Amino acid sequence: MKNKRSKMKNLFLLTVFLFSALLPISAMAALVPCGGPGQPACQLCHLFVLIDNIIGYLFTYIVPPLALLFIVIGGISMITAGGNPEKVKEAQRIVTATVMGLAVIFLALMFLYTFLNIIGVATWTGLSSWRLGDWWGIECP
């Protein structure tokens, strides 16, 4: 059992490394629109803008490819199990854990933005954009 955990841990670390090394990172002009030449001075509100930009990037460019990769790994493991019930069960655990992890991540994001909306920092802008970070707007004076 310990050997399987070690293999899964190594596979996870390899996957994270490959995605972080090979995933094309889109260049952002600035993480926050303040503090530069011709820009207003940074305020506390810009901290929320920074958090929003980072969360938007993670949930748009990192989480979906990783989730897809783990679902594919689980599916391939299930197909190549060869009728071995233990391998099938492990493949089902991979897929189930991935789907449950996605649900927890997106529920946490929903609660975070709802909290930010309640305290008056964020406002709902709608689902007009495909990028998750654009669904909520954080306006700084």
N, CA and C of each residue as an Amber inpcrd file, in Angstrom:
protein
   423
   0.8230000  -1.1900000   0.0000000   0.0000000   0.0000000   0.0000000
   0.8730000   1.2620000   0.0000000   1.9560000   1.2240000   0.7760000
   2.8400000   2.3770000   0.8610000   3.5060000   2.6380000  -0.4890000
   3.8320000   1.5740000  -1.2170000   4.4560000   1.7080000  -2.5190000
   3.5120000   2.3860000  -3.5160000   2.2090000   2.0620000  -3.4520000
   1.2250000   2.6780000  -4.3420000   1.0920000   4.1600000  -4.0320000
   1.0690000   4.5070000  -2.7550000   0.9790000   5.9160000  -2.3740000
   2.1930000   6.6870000  -2.8580000   3.3550000   6.0760000  -2.7430000
   4.5800000   6.7150000  -3.1900000   4.5420000   6.9440000  -4.6990000
   4.0480000   5.9460000  -5.4410000   3.9440000   6.0840000  -6.8900000
   2.9500000   7.1830000  -7.2610000   1.8120000   7.2240000  -6.5660000
   0.8080000   8.2520000  -6.8500000   1.3490000   9.6420000  -6.5160000
   2.0830000   9.7370000  -5.4160000   2.6650000  11.0210000  -5.0270000
   3.6760000  11.4680000  -6.0730000   4.5230000  10.5520000  -6.5230000
   5.5100000  10.8830000  -7.5450000   4.8370000  11.2740000  -8.8560000
   3.7630000  10.5740000  -9.2330000   3.0220000  10.9010000 -10.4460000
   2.4090000  12.2920000 -10.3390000   1.8480000  12.6010000  -9.1790000
   1.2520000  13.9180000  -8.9680000   2.3070000  15.0060000  -9.0680000
   3.4430000  14.8210000  -8.3980000   4.5050000  15.8230000  -8.4300000
   5.0660000  15.9950000  -9.8380000   5.2170000  14.9080000 -10.5700000
   5.6840000  14.9840000 -11.9480000   4.6820000  15.7430000 -12.8080000
   3.4030000  15.4720000 -12.6150000   2.3610000  16.1510000 -13.3740000
   2.3650000  17.6450000 -13.1010000   2.4300000  18.0190000 -11.8340000
   2.4620000  19.4340000 -11.4800000   3.6960000  20.1090000 -12.0750000
   4.8250000  19.4360000 -12.0060000   6.0530000  20.0110000 -12.5640000
   5.9370000  20.1890000 -14.0730000   5.4510000  19.1600000 -14.7710000
   5.3330000  19.2540000 -16.2200000   4.3620000  20.3520000 -16.6420000
   3.2360000  20.4340000 -15.9540000   2.2710000  21.4710000 -16.3120000
   2.8190000  22.8630000 -16.0290000   3.5230000  23.0160000 -14.9240000
   4.0560000  24.3440000 -14.6220000   5.2050000  24.6930000 -15.5550000
   5.9320000  23.7030000 -16.0400000   7.0580000  23.9750000 -16.9200000
   6.6320000  24.1070000 -18.3790000   5.6450000  23.3310000 -18.7970000
   5.2810000  23.2870000 -20.2040000   4.0480000  24.1020000 -20.5630000
   3.2370000  24.4430000 -19.5950000   2.0220000  25.1950000 -19.8720000
   2.3890000  26.6180000 -20.2660000   1.9440000  27.0550000 -21.4380000
   2.2770000  28.4340000 -21.8140000   1.5800000  29.4210000 -20.8890000
   2.3560000  30.2630000 -20.3000000   1.8150000  31.2280000 -19.3470000
   1.5450000  32.5250000 -20.1070000   0.3050000  32.9460000 -20.0550000
  -0.0250000  34.1980000 -20.7330000   0.5480000  35.3600000 -19.9330000
   1.1080000  36.2890000 -20.6410000   1.7210000  37.4410000 -19.9730000
   0.6310000  38.4210000 -19.5770000   0.6260000  38.7740000 -18.3140000
  -0.2930000  39.7910000 -17.8370000   0.4680000  41.1040000 -17.8210000
  -0.1870000  42.1680000 -18.2740000   0.4780000  43.4690000 -18.2980000
   0.8690000  43.8790000 -16.8880000  -0.0430000  43.6990000 -15.9600000
   0.2420000  44.0100000 -14.5660000  -0.7310000  43.2400000 -13.7030000
  -0.2740000  42.7900000 -12.5720000  -1.1790000  42.0740000 -11.6760000
  -2.1350000  43.0330000 -10.9880000  -1.6870000  44.2550000 -10.7560000
  -2.5550000  45.2830000 -10.1760000  -2.3580000  46.5800000 -10.9520000
  -3.4420000  47.3110000 -11.1880000  -3.3290000  48.5530000 -11.9580000
  -3.0170000  49.7610000 -11.0700000  -1.9240000  49.6820000 -10.3430000
  -1.5750000  50.7970000  -9.4610000  -0.0740000  50.8300000  -9.2470000
   0.3940000  51.9800000  -8.7610000   1.7860000  52.0930000  -8.3400000
   2.7790000  52.3890000  -9.4380000   2.3630000  52.2610000 -10.6870000
   3.2880000  52.5110000 -11.7820000   3.2330000  53.9690000 -12.2160000
   4.0630000  54.3230000 -13.1910000   4.0300000  55.6970000 -13.6890000
   2.6900000  55.9970000 -14.3590000   2.0620000  57.0710000 -13.9590000
   0.7790000  57.4570000 -14.5180000  -0.4060000  56.6950000 -13.9490000
  -0.1660000  55.8680000 -12.9320000  -1.2340000  55.0950000 -12.3040000
  -1.4700000  55.6260000 -10.8910000  -2.6730000  55.3840000 -10.3520000
  -2.9290000  55.8450000  -8.9840000  -2.1050000  55.0650000  -7.9610000
  -1.9990000  55.6120000  -6.7820000  -1.2810000  54.9390000  -5.6940000
  -2.0560000  53.6930000  -5.2650000  -1.3510000  52.6820000  -4.8230000
  -1.9900000  51.4390000  -4.3980000  -2.7450000  51.6510000  -3.0860000
  -3.8930000  50.9920000  -2.9820000  -4.7280000  51.0330000  -1.7920000
  -5.0350000  49.6000000  -1.3760000  -5.7430000  49.4700000  -0.2660000
  -6.1280000  48.1390000   0.2050000  -6.9800000  47.4120000  -0.8340000
  -7.7990000  48.1350000  -1.5410000  -8.6620000  47.5390000  -2.5620000
  -7.8490000  46.8040000  -3.6310000  -6.6610000  47.2950000  -3.9220000
  -5.8320000  46.6680000  -4.9490000  -5.3200000  45.2910000  -4.5120000
  -5.2850000  45.0540000  -3.2200000  -4.9610000  43.7120000  -2.7380000
  -6.0160000  42.7160000  -3.2100000  -7.2850000  43.1210000  -3.1570000
  -8.3620000  42.2540000  -3.6350000  -8.2900000  42.0710000  -5.1510000
  -7.8640000  43.0930000  -5.8670000  -7.6840000  42.9760000  -7.3100000
  -6.5780000  41.9670000  -7.6100000  -5.4910000  42.0220000  -6.8500000
  -4.3970000  41.0680000  -7.0080000  -4.8870000  39.6480000  -6.7660000
  -5.6130000  39.4290000  -5.6810000  -6.1460000  38.0980000  -5.3640000
  -7.0790000  37.6290000  -6.4700000  -7.9280000  38.5310000  -6.9690000
  -8.8510000  38.1880000  -8.0480000  -8.1000000  37.7900000  -9.3140000
  -7.0460000  38.5120000  -9.6490000  -6.2650000  38.1830000 -10.8440000
  -5.5700000  36.8240000 -10.7110000  -5.0280000  36.5400000  -9.5430000
  -4.3580000  35.2580000  -9.3290000  -5.3670000  34.1130000  -9.3690000
  -6.5000000  34.2670000  -8.6900000  -7.5280000  33.2310000  -8.6870000
  -8.0730000  33.0110000 -10.0910000  -8.3160000  34.1010000 -10.8110000
  -8.8040000  33.9690000 -12.1840000  -7.8370000  33.2020000 -13.0600000
  -6.5500000  33.4770000 -12.9090000  -5.5480000  32.7530000 -13.6940000
  -5.5160000  31.2690000 -13.3320000  -5.4880000  30.9790000 -12.0390000
  -5.4360000  29.5850000 -11.6010000  -6.6450000  28.7880000 -12.0750000
  -7.8360000  29.3750000 -11.9080000  -9.0580000  28.6550000 -12.2330000
  -9.3430000  28.6120000 -13.7240000  -8.6200000  29.3840000 -14.5130000
  -8.8240000  29.3640000 -15.9490000  -7.7590000  28.5340000 -16.6580000
  -6.5100000  28.6470000 -16.2240000  -5.4200000  28.0240000 -16.9610000
  -4.7470000  26.8480000 -16.2720000  -4.9080000  26.6690000 -14.9800000
  -4.2120000  25.5990000 -14.2680000  -5.1690000  24.4680000 -13.8700000
  -6.2620000  24.7950000 -13.1890000  -7.1670000  23.7710000 -12.6550000
  -7.8090000  22.9130000 -13.7480000  -8.3980000  23.4840000 -14.8100000
  -9.0400000  22.6150000 -15.8140000  -8.0960000  21.6290000 -16.4960000
  -6.8960000  22.0460000 -16.9450000  -6.0130000  21.0430000 -17.5580000
  -5.5720000  19.9510000 -16.5830000  -5.3040000  20.3200000 -15.3230000
  -4.9110000  19.2990000 -14.3450000  -6.0600000  18.3230000 -14.0770000
  -7.2750000  18.8430000 -13.9520000  -8.4240000  17.9720000 -13.7200000
  -8.6310000  17.0450000 -14.9140000  -8.5190000  17.5810000 -16.1120000
  -8.6680000  16.7480000 -17.3050000  -7.5970000  15.6690000 -17.3450000
  -6.3720000  16.0350000 -17.0020000  -5.2890000  15.0550000 -16.9920000
  -5.5810000  13.9140000 -16.0230000  -6.0350000  14.2480000 -14.8090000
  -6.2980000  13.1950000 -13.8260000  -7.5040000  12.3410000 -14.2090000
  -8.4940000  12.9260000 -14.8480000  -9.6260000  12.1220000 -15.3150000
  -9.1660000  11.1730000 -16.4280000  -8.3020000  11.6590000 -17.3170000
  -7.7650000  10.7990000 -18.3730000  -6.8980000   9.6930000 -17.7750000
  -6.0720000  10.0320000 -16.7960000  -5.2440000   9.0090000 -16.1410000
  -6.1330000   7.9410000 -15.4990000  -7.1920000   8.3710000 -14.8070000
  -8.1110000   7.4140000 -14.2010000  -8.8100000   6.5660000 -15.2400000
  -9.2180000   7.1750000 -16.3540000  -9.8780000   6.4250000 -17.4210000
  -8.9550000   5.4150000 -18.0670000  -7.7290000   5.8260000 -18.3380000
  -6.7620000   4.8960000 -18.9280000  -6.4510000   3.7620000 -17.9530000
  -6.3320000   4.0920000 -16.6700000  -6.0870000   3.0500000 -15.6650000
  -7.2460000   2.0640000 -15.6170000  -8.4620000   2.5790000 -15.7660000
  -9.6270000   1.7060000 -15.7360000  -9.6590000   0.7970000 -16.9600000
  -9.3100000   1.3480000 -18.1180000  -9.3150000   0.5520000 -19.3510000
  -8.2290000  -0.5140000 -19.3170000  -7.0570000  -0.1690000 -18.7770000
  -5.9320000  -1.1080000 -18.7700000  -5.9080000  -1.9980000 -17.5260000
  -6.9470000  -1.9460000 -16.7150000  -6.9780000  -2.7560000 -15.4870000
  -7.0480000  -4.2380000 -15.7870000  -7.5680000  -4.6030000 -16.9150000
  -7.6180000  -6.0110000 -17.2930000  -8.5010000  -6.8490000 -16.4000000
  -9.5270000  -6.2860000 -15.8470000 -10.4440000  -7.0410000 -15.0050000
  -9.9860000  -7.1880000 -13.5680000  -8.8510000  -6.6430000 -13.2120000
  -8.3520000  -6.6980000 -11.8420000  -9.1840000  -5.7300000 -10.9940000
  -9.9900000  -6.2690000 -10.0690000 -10.8860000  -5.3940000  -9.3120000
 -10.1660000  -4.3310000  -8.4810000  -8.9800000  -4.6260000  -8.0120000
  -8.2420000  -3.6510000  -7.2080000  -7.7810000  -2.4720000  -8.0650000
  -7.3260000  -2.7580000  -9.2850000  -6.8990000  -1.6860000 -10.1830000
  -8.0900000  -0.8600000 -10.6540000  -9.2140000  -1.5200000 -10.8910000
 -10.4290000  -0.7900000 -11.2860000 -10.8650000   0.1310000 -10.1570000
 -10.8100000  -0.3800000  -8.9300000 -11.1980000   0.4230000  -7.7700000
 -10.2740000   1.6310000  -7.6120000  -8.9820000   1.4510000  -7.8350000
  -8.0330000   2.5590000  -7.7420000  -8.3040000   3.6010000  -8.8320000
  -8.6080000   3.1470000 -10.0350000  -8.9320000   4.0720000 -11.1210000
 -10.2090000   4.8460000 -10.8030000 -11.1870000   4.1830000 -10.2290000
 -12.4250000   4.8660000  -9.8390000 -12.1490000   5.8960000  -8.7500000
 -11.2490000   5.5790000  -7.8440000 -10.8890000   6.5330000  -6.7830000
 -10.2360000   7.7860000  -7.3650000  -9.3980000   7.6110000  -8.3950000
  -8.7430000   8.7540000  -9.0280000  -9.7890000   9.6710000  -9.6540000
 -10.7070000   9.0980000 -10.4160000 -11.7310000   9.9030000 -11.0880000
 -12.6530000  10.5480000 -10.0530000 -13.0730000   9.7900000  -9.0540000
 -13.9620000  10.3320000  -8.0220000 -13.2850000  11.4520000  -7.2440000
 -12.0300000  11.2630000  -6.8780000 -11.3090000  12.2990000  -6.1390000
 -11.1480000  13.5600000  -6.9770000 -10.9150000  13.3990000  -8.2670000
 -10.7760000  14.5620000  -9.1470000 -12.0820000  15.3410000  -9.2370000
 -13.1840000  14.6360000  -9.4510000 -14.4800000  15.3090000  -9.5670000
 -14.8670000  15.9660000  -8.2400000 -14.6520000  15.2660000  -7.1330000
 -14.9600000  15.8560000  -5.8270000 -14.0540000  17.0550000  -5.5470000
 -12.7960000  16.9720000  -5.9280000 -11.8830000  18.0900000  -5.7480000
 -12.3200000  19.3080000  -6.5440000 -12.7650000  19.0880000  -7.7870000
 -13.2850000  20.1990000  -8.5850000 -14.5000000  20.8330000  -7.9290000
 -15.3950000  19.9900000  -7.4090000 -16.5910000  20.5190000  -6.7490000
 -16.2090000  21.3540000  -5.5280000 -15.2780000  20.8740000  -4.7330000
 -14.8490000  21.6150000  -3.5410000 -14.1810000  22.9240000  -3.9390000
 -13.3270000  22.8870000  -4.9540000 -12.6260000  24.0880000  -5.3940000
 -13.6110000  25.1440000  -5.8740000 -14.5690000  24.7490000  -6.7120000
 -15.4950000  25.7360000  -7.2560000 -16.5040000  26.2130000  -6.2110000
 -16.8750000  25.3500000  -5.2770000 -17.7310000  25.8120000  -4.1770000
 -16.9870000  26.8150000  -3.2930000 -15.7190000  26.5490000  -3.0340000
 -14.9200000  27.4930000  -2.2360000 -14.8070000  28.8290000  -2.9530000
 -14.6270000  28.7860000  -4.2610000 -14.5600000  30.0220000  -5.0320000
 -15.8830000  30.7750000  -4.9660000 -16.9930000  30.0480000  -5.0580000
 -18.3000000  30.6800000  -4.9670000 -18.4870000  31.3430000  -3.6020000
 -18.0970000  30.6520000  -2.5350000 -18.2160000  31.2280000  -1.2010000
 -17.3070000  32.4470000  -1.0400000 -16.0970000  32.3930000  -1.5900000
 -15.1800000  33.5230000  -1.4940000 -15.7650000  34.7560000  -2.1670000
 -16.2370000  34.5980000  -3.4000000 -16.7820000  35.7530000  -4.1070000
 -18.1020000  36.2260000  -3.4920000 -18.8830000  35.3110000  -2.9380000
 -20.0970000  35.7370000  -2.2310000 -19.7250000  36.5720000  -1.0110000
 -18.7080000  36.1530000  -0.2800000 -18.2340000  36.9210000   0.8700000
 -17.7250000  38.2920000   0.4300000 -16.9400000  38.3220000  -0.6550000
 -16.4430000  39.5960000  -1.1530000 -17.5820000  40.5020000  -1.6170000
 -18.6440000  39.8980000  -2.1410000 -19.8140000  40.6690000  -2.5440000
 -20.5390000  41.2280000  -1.3210000 -20.6440000  40.4370000  -0.2730000
 -21.3310000  40.8750000   0.9500000 -20.5910000  42.0410000   1.6020000
 -19.2670000  41.9900000   1.6310000 -18.5240000  43.0850000   2.2650000
 -18.3510000  44.2730000   1.3220000 -18.8600000  44.1500000   0.0990000
 -18.8820000  45.2820000  -0.8170000 -17.6500000  45.4700000  -1.6670000
 -16.8170000  44.4480000  -1.7750000 -15.5950000  44.5740000  -2.5700000
 -15.8320000  44.1450000  -4.0150000 -16.5880000  43.0770000  -4.2200000
 -16.8040000  42.5260000  -5.5610000 -18.2600000  42.6960000  -5.9710000
 -18.4610000  42.8010000  -7.2880000 -19.8150000  42.8400000  -7.8460000
 -19.9100000  41.8280000  -8.9680000 -21.0790000  41.2350000  -9.1050000
 -21.3270000  40.2290000 -10.1360000 -21.4370000  40.9200000 -11.4850000
 -20.6650000  40.4610000 -12.4790000 -20.7030000  41.0570000 -13.8090000
 -21.3810000  40.1510000 -14.8280000 -21.6830000  38.9200000 -14.4390000
 -22.3750000  38.0080000 -15.3480000 -21.4440000  36.9840000 -15.9560000
 -22.0430000  36.1020000 -16.7250000 -21.2960000  35.0140000 -17.3430000
 -20.9170000  35.3330000 -18.7770000 -20.6980000  36.5890000 -19.0940000
 -20.4290000  36.9790000 -20.4760000 -19.0390000  36.5500000 -20.9450000
 -18.1330000  36.2800000 -20.0510000 -16.7710000  35.9080000 -20.4100000
 -16.5310000  34.4350000 -20.1110000 -15.6880000  33.8010000 -20.8960000
 -15.3380000  32.4100000 -20.6440000 -14.3440000  32.2980000 -19.4970000
 -13.6140000  33.3700000 -19.2260000 -12.6040000  33.3530000 -18.1700000
 -13.2810000  33.5370000 -16.8200000 -13.0570000  32.6190000 -15.9210000
 -13.7180000  32.6100000 -14.6210000 -13.4500000  33.8830000 -13.8250000
 -12.2650000  34.4350000 -13.9150000 -11.9220000  35.6270000 -13.1630000
 -12.6710000  36.8770000 -13.6150000 -13.3040000  36.8200000 -14.7850000
 -14.0450000  37.9780000 -15.2860000 -15.5120000  37.9600000 -14.8760000
 -15.9530000  36.9820000 -14.1270000 -17.3560000  36.8920000 -13.7200000
 -17.6710000  37.8520000 -12.5880000 -16.6650000  38.2610000 -11.8620000
 -16.8310000  39.1940000 -10.7540000 -15.9490000  40.3870000 -11.0160000
 -16.4320000  41.5650000 -10.6740000 -15.6400000  42.7690000 -10.8800000
 -15.2470000  43.3840000  -9.5480000 -14.0220000  43.8030000  -9.4540000
 -13.5400000  44.4990000  -8.2600000 -13.0930000  45.8780000  -8.7160000
 -13.8190000  46.8750000  -8.2930000 -13.5430000  48.2580000  -8.7000000
 -12.8070000  48.9840000  -7.5760000 -11.7210000  49.6200000  -7.9270000
 -10.9850000  50.4390000  -6.9610000 -11.1020000  51.8980000  -7.3710000
 -11.2440000  52.7740000  -6.4080000 -11.3400000  54.2080000  -6.7510000
 -10.0270000  54.7600000  -7.2630000
